């Protein structure tokens, strides 16, 4: 019992019998019955039984067996139904489509990164992808105030 339940005062039977207290009386009686049933079966009911079910109950077999909706329309006889069927088909297709595939395969990506790295044979030699970058870097003119002075 929580502190709130302990401090909660119970109404007398004469007050509960009054006309305007009818709903309160029903609620009060239901709470008492629930508490009695919980106390009666508390040793038989486990915590796992009190938890929500792990299963989803579906009232219709249409979803379980991938059946079509009962209402169909052909050649524009009922445009609303045709529109609904198209929307359902689009939703189903969106769920079934796999994720976007990569534009570049893993092997192509590894080959590119291997080619772009500096080769270990000659320290001055760079791969074909970095040649232009290296030329631009060498052509930059550094201002005089940043150049190192040799003493």
N, C-alpha and C positions, 0 to 999 in steps of 0.2 A: 504494500500500500504506500502510496505517495503521501507527502505532507498535506497536499490539497484534499485528498480523500479523507484523511483523518480529521481535518478541520471543518469539513463540509457537514453542515447540520441537516438532520433529516426532518422533513415536514410531518406534522401530526396527521393522523388519519382523518380527523374531522375537517381539516383544511383541504386535504386532497379530495374529499367528497364534494366540495363546492363545485358549481357548474363551470366557473371560469378556470378552474384548475384541472379540467379533464385531460388536456394534452400533457400537462406536467405529470399527472398521475400515471398515464399510460407509459410515458418515458421512464418514470421512476420504477414502475413494475417490471418493465422490460430489462432495465439495468440489474434489478435484483435477480431476475430469472437467469440472465447471462452469468452473473457472478456465481449463483448456485450451481449451474451446470459446469462452469469452469472448475469450481472446487470439487465437484463430484467426480469428474473425469481427469483431474489434474495428474494423477499418478499413471494413467493409461496413455495420455496424449504426450508425445515427445515434442521437442523443439522443432524437429524436422517437419512434423505434421502441421505445426502452426505457420510455417513459412509458406510463401506463395508457391503455387504449382510450377513445375519446370516444363509443363506441357502447354501447348496452345490448343484451345478447343475451337474448332472451326465448324460452324453450323451447316455449311454447305460443302458438298463433295466436288463442286465445280472447280475450286482452287486446287484441291488435292489431286484431281485427275486431269488438270489442264483442259477443262471443257470450255466451249464457247459460251458466251452469254445467251440467255434464252431469247432475247429480242434481236432479230436481224432485219436488215433492209437492203433491197437490191435496186439498182438503177435509179436512185434518187427518190424512191417512194416515201421514205421518212428520213430527211436530211439530218435531223437531230441524232438519231440512232447511229447513222453512218459516221457522223462526227465523233460520237463517243467511242465507237469501235476503232476509228483511226487513232484517237488519243491513247486508248488502251494498247493498241499495237505498237505505237511509238514508245510508250513506257516499257513495255515488255522487251522491245528491241534495245532500248537504252540499258536495261539491266543485263541483257545477254551479251552485249558487245564487250570484247576484252579491252583492257587498257591500251592506250596508244603505244604502238611499238616504236622502238628507237629508230631514228633515221640513219644512224651510223652503228655498224656492228661493233662488238667488243674488240674483235681482231683488228679492224681498221683503226679504231681509237688507239690501241696499243702501238700499232705501227707508226701512227702519226707522232705520238709522244716520244717514241724511240728516235725517230728521224729529227725531231726538233731539239733534242738534247745535244749538247756539245760533245763532239767525238773525243775520245781519250787518246787517240794516236798523236795528233798534232794540236797543241794548245791554241794555236792561231786559227785552226780550221773549224768552221761552224757548218751546220747542216744547211740544206737548200732553203729552209723556211726562215732562218735567222740571218741570212746574208744581207738583205736590204736593211734590216733593223740595225745591224752592226755598222753598216756604212753610214747611216744617218747619225748614229751615236758618235762616230769618229769625226764627222764633218761639223759638229756643233762647235761653235766658238765660245769658249769660256771667257768671261770678263777678266780684265787684268787684276782686279782686286781679289779675285778668287784663285788666281794661279799661284802655285807654290814658288817661292823664291829659292834659288839654290845659292847658298853662301859658301 
